[in-house]
Amino acid sequence: MLPNYAPMPLRYRIIDALGSGIEKLGIPLTRMDAERLHQLAERETGLSDFGDPYYRAGFDTLLQSIEKDANLHFFGRFGTRMVLLSNLSQRLLFVEAQKRKPDVFRSGINAPFFIVGVPRSGTTILQRMLSADPDNTGIPMWRLYRPFAIDGKKDDRLALTRWELQFRRPIFPEMDSKHVIREDTEEECIWMQALTFHSVSFWVVTPVFSYAEWFFAQDQKKCYQEYGLLLKVQQQATPDKRLVLKAPDHTYHLDALLSAVPNARIIQLHRDPTTCLTSANSMFYSAHRAVTHNVNVKRMAETNKKMYTCYLEGGRRCREDPVVNNAVLDVQYDQMVNDPLQTIKDIYAHFGVSWTAQYEERLKTFANLHPKDKHGVHRYTPEQFGQSAEELDQHFAPLIQ
């Protein structure tokens, strides 16, 4: 099994020691008190209306899980506090935007592509290939993480997201071999959903075990109602293009997704879940190790196993509804990897989308610029996480028949 701890680079250990020392003097640099965080978000934005209070269930559960489960070091607590404050501020701005620009939230969305499937099933590469079409567009990380600028202040959302990613990168230098993330590259919409505080994004970056357990059991109808509104805002940035979204988390909420976006074109990728889970465990391990004193490797892997079970069972349940099932095109991962060009042509033909020579050339260029293992080989085994392929295969077999 992988070790539960890895030392940070020297400069980060120095920051950690200094920060911890300052806090011992009584200066609460990383205090995560609910009401104080709300006050700070109000001060930053000049607003006070957080909208539908349903978000508080997620927010309060998350705070409790941080204190109970996460065992964060100073740097981890500091970064997590920044995330919470940013999402509270974005929630205030979201509610205010609905008051000031009601026409935006009554507007339509060009029939978007949604890519679903369990994590590590090829959703990222398909999203980026579809986004290469000049008639399509993904949403860059900086606009997902901070959809709204603060009126009257310099719009530094792009620069701030770039700085945050660069500052964290030395703590997990192997991350690019597992998942390349940049401020100006399309990403999962879970980051945008974080302002609802019903988002798997918090579990992705922090070992909040009890929050994850709570989250997987939640009804997400209200969250998806707000998600649909947020997509209307994102559409305004590129009004003539089709959005290309992807999030494995949509897999078991297809009914709620279609309720929020009735004209969604949904593509579900299928890949061996044992392989996908082990790859995801490896990515989670790097992310959690960057923020905590002690990664509970076995518990992390078992929580992810529950997540995959939830996605597969819930997705099957959703697709028992003929309306939902008819909205989804199934694509095999191996088919996409072996013949990406034909796979995307088949997707376009299925949904009645026009194919262009310009897009075909762009796809070929994309393939040349993004060869497999460009950022290093990602190696992993179930045994690194206290699991075995045989046990996982037996567990998932009934769910993928």
C-alpha positions, -999 to +999 in steps of 0.1 A: +000+000+000+012+035-007+026+056+022+001+079+040+025+108+041+050+125+019+070+156+029+064+189+011+091+208-007+113+229+017+097+263+010+062+249+017+074+233+049+088+267+059+054+283+051+036+255+071+059+260+101+055+298+101+018+297+097+013+271+124+035+292+147+015+324+141-017+305+148-003+293+181+001+330+191-036+333+187-039+347+152-065+326+134-052+326+098-071+294+089-102+297+111-132+282+093-161+295+113-193+295+093-206+329+102-172+345+099-167+331+064-202+345+054-192+379+068-160+379+049-178+370+016-203+398+022-174+423+028-156+412-003-186+415-026-207+442-008-237+418-010-257+399+016-283+377-001-271+341-004-304+329-020-321+296-014-308+284+020-306+248+008-269+253+002-263+256+040-268+218+045-238+212+022-218+240+036-223+230+072-217+193+065-185+203+047-172+224+076-179+196+101-162+170+078-131+193+075-127+194+112-136+157+118-120+139+089-094+159+070-065+164+095-053+193+073-019+209+078-016+247+078-012+250+040-041+226+035-063+246+058-053+279+043-061+267+008-093+251+018-104+283+035-097+302+003-119+278-016-148+281+008-146+319+008-144+321-030-175+299-034-195+319-009-186+351-027-195+335-060-229+325-046-236+360-035-227+373-070-249+346-086-279+356-066-273+393-074-269+386-111-304+370-112-318+403-098-299+426-120-299+407-153-331+386-153-331+384-192-299+364-191-316+338-169-346+336-192-325+331-223-319+297-240-289+275-243-277+262-277-281+224-276-249+215-256-229+183-255-226+166-221-200+138-216-207+115-187-193+082-174-174+071-144-142+091-136-112+082-157-133+067-185-120+091-211-143+120-205-115+146-205-100+137-238-134+135-255-144+169-241-112+184-254-116+168-288-151+181-292-141+215-280-117+217-310-146+222-333-148+259-340-186+257-336-181+243-300-165+256-269-156+242-235-157+264-205-122+273-192-113+265-156-111+301-145-147+308-156-159+276-140-142+283-107-153+320-107-183+325-131-188+361-119-166+392-115-172+416-087-187+449-100-164+479-095-133+458-091-106+447-115-115+414-131-085+393-121-102+359-122-080+344-149-048+357-132-059+345-098-067+310-110-034+308-128-015+318-096-035+293-074-027+264-098+010+274-101+014+278-063-001+243-057+018+225-085+051+219-067+033+200-039+021+174-064+045+176-093+032+142-107-003+156-113+002+164-150+008+127-156-026+120-140-048+149-151-036+181-169-054+211-155-047+247-166-065+279-159-074+285-196-083+249-205-118+234-204-126+215-173-153+196-154-184+217-144-182+203-109-160+234-102-189+257-112-214+236-091-192+243-060-211+275-053-241+253-045-220+234-019-235+202-034-204+193-054-180+164-055-153+189-061-147+192-024-140+155-020-117+156-051-093+180-034-098+173+004-103+141+024-137+150+036-150+115+041-183+122+059-191+150+034-186+126+005-209+100+022-235+127+027-232+141-008-236+107-026-270+103-008-284+137-017-312+146-040-297+171-065-328+187-080-323+221-066-286+220-074-294+212-110-319+240-112-291+264-103-268+246-126-291+252-155-291+289-147-253+290-145-251+275-179-272+304-193-246+328-179-217+308-195-236+307-228-235+345-229-197+345-233-200+325-265-236+330-277-230+315-312-213+283-300-224+250-285-211+244-250-192+211-244-196+201-207-184+170-189-186+157-154-188+120-143-210+133-115-238+138-140-239+101-147-263+093-119-283+125-122-292+123-159-329+129-151-321+161-132-297+172-159-323+168-186-349+186-165-325+216-163-312+213-199-339+196-220-320+199-253-289+182-239-269+159-262-255+133-238-226+109-245-219+082-220-185+066-221-180+030-209-147+016-197-137-012-172-146+003-138-118-016-120-092+002-142-110+035-139-113+033-101-077+024-096-066+053-118-089+077-098-075+064-065-041+074-078-052+109-087-071+114-054-040+102-035-019+129-050-045+156-043-052+146-007-015+141+001-010+178-008-033+191+020-032+166+049-008+153+075-020+117+069-038+102+039-060+073+050-053+054+018-076+024+024-106+046+035-100+069+005-101+039-019-132+024-003-150+058-004-142+060-041-155+025-046-188+037-030-188+067-054-184+044-084-211+021-072-234+051-067-226+064-103-232+030-119-263+021-100-279+055-102-270+058-139-288+025-146-318+036-126-320+069-146-318+051-179-348+029-171-368+060-181-372+058-219-370+096-222-336+097-205-323+066-223-332+080-257-312+112-250-280+092-244-255+079-269-232+051-256-196+051-266-170+025-257-137+038-244-116+014-266-135+024-297-127+061-290-090+055-283-086+032-313-104+054-338-112+089-324-120+105-357-146+079-366-160+079-331-166+117-332-181+114-367-205+088-353-214+112-325-221+140-349-242+117-372-262+105-342-271+139-330-275+154-365-246+179-362-229+190-393-194+178-400-168+201-415-134+197-431-121+225-409-130+205-377-114+173-392-081+192-397-083+206-362-088+171-347-058+158-366-037+187-352-050+181-317-040+144-319-005+153-330-001+178-302-015+155-275+001+121-278-005+095-251+017+099-221+029+134-232+032+144-196+046+111-183+033+076-178+006+071-152+011+038-134-011+023-107-023-010-092-053-019-070-028-032-044-014+003-038-048+011-023-055-021-003-077-035-031-075-063-056-086-065-092-104-098-086-125-083-057-133-052-077-142-071-108-167-092-088-181-061-071-187-043-104-198-072-125-236-069-117-235-032-123-222-033-158-241-061-173 
